[in-house]
Amino acid sequence: MSGLVLQKVVKEFGVFRAVNDVNLDVPHGTFVCMLGPSGCGKTTLLRMIAGLDLPTSGAIRLDGEDITRVPTHKRNLGMVFQSLALFPHLTVGENIAYPLRIRKAPKEEQKKRVDELLSMIHLAGYADRPVSKLSGGQRQRVAIARALAISPKLFLLDEPLSALDAKLREAMQVELRQLQQKLGITTIVVTHDQREAMTMADTVVVMNGGEIRQAASPIEIYRRPADSFVADFIGQTNLIEAEADSQGRATVFGQPVAGLPLPPGAARATISIRPEDVHLTAPGAGALNGKVTFVRDLGGTIETFVDVAGRQIVAVSTPRARPEVAVGQPVGVALTPDVCVVLGK
Ligand code: ATP
């Protein structure tokens, strides 16, 4: 199969298992973001893909070839790490040409490739500038161009944008995605920033405790989270315990909610409902009744916190779509059953 395949990959450091039985298919030309909290094993997984660490067990295949034990320099990879590791005493052009120079590519070919890459990263005409005179975003682009100079089979990036300020970072996310699409290169990015992952990825891989909890498209992850960890980690959500009453009808906090999807025969289930799917109504007109405890007006959106039987539910709406409510006011809370997701764990 064309692309990257991880089969039952395990990494142990002494008795500690940092990566536990990871299976993943990354089809050729796709963009994958590995996302998860600090210490979940994403860098360790990337390092094994890069050949910087050896798996304790399992296999890594690239375009059908078993590369588990192939040294890094023979894997045909482009890599960018947070530190960038540009050579400060060299010019932009010399930095980008470096991997070609050590492969002894002819001078003409080096120059042609550097010019091509410079125009791709919107830095045409910068070849002779010292990298020390570039801005953070420009350095970032040079590091990306250098990694792509050898036309690698696989492009690996570890937190590549985390040193940039928020605005530049968002702009670079779009640039990186557009560049990847143009080149059609299989790309894996490690990030702890879910917005970054949602912006760039075809597939978001959510990890926790060394395991993949879900691997799916950004919208699938958001709309159909596999478990409560994913639901809570990606975006905001309300995790609600639903219980069956004596007649098997779903209830939430002791109040019946018609149409709520409890699995057949289940006594209880955790349900995720996104704040934008919670609608406030007049008291008594929603499935649940509660009292407003806090309103966060962010200008473009308003978050309303409602206490329902001692539990908190958050509703998000745009200012125009929200009924006027004030702290302390009783409200109804409508849950639309078909957007409630019953979670696995
Ligand atoms: P972060 O976002 O903080 O970089 P991460 O998800 O990339 O986190 P890893 O760096 O892969 O996490 O680390 C996973 C776990 O393995 C951590 O608990 C870490 O302490 C441990 N670990 C990583 N490298 C080693 C090592 N060389 N020796 C021992 N333990 C290690």
Residues whose N, C-alpha, C, O or C-beta is under 5 A from the ligand:
A	BS01	ATP	F13 A18 P37 S38 G39 C40 G41 K42 T43 T44 H192
